[in-house]
Amino acid sequence: MNIIHAQYPEMAGLQSSALAIEMNFRKHVDQFIQIINRSPEFSGSHWLTITNINCEPGEISICDSAFDDLPTIETMAICSLIDPPGMHVKVRVLDVMQ
């Protein structure tokens, strides 16, 4: 993440993916990109990209090439990235190629 952040210092996010386990992300109000491991507690190797670029306030987009369903713990970690108006987060799953 540090290499990407060094190339794009104006972009928020790019925090350590280990923060997802503890839901300890810094919340974002600006545009961000965050990469997390979909199943870190099981040493998973599937990664998600989460962003609020081109989203409405309180909305985030997920890029997941193997999307089937998000477990509650992953949903909570993803939602911990923003401080939405009214306590609701709209999650959009974007079509991506494998």
Secondary structure, DSSP 8 states (H G I E B T S, - for coil): -HHHHHH-TTSEE---TTHHHHT----BSS-EEEEEES-GGGT---EEEEE-TT--TTEEEEE-TT-S---HHHHHHHHTTB--GGG--EEEEE----
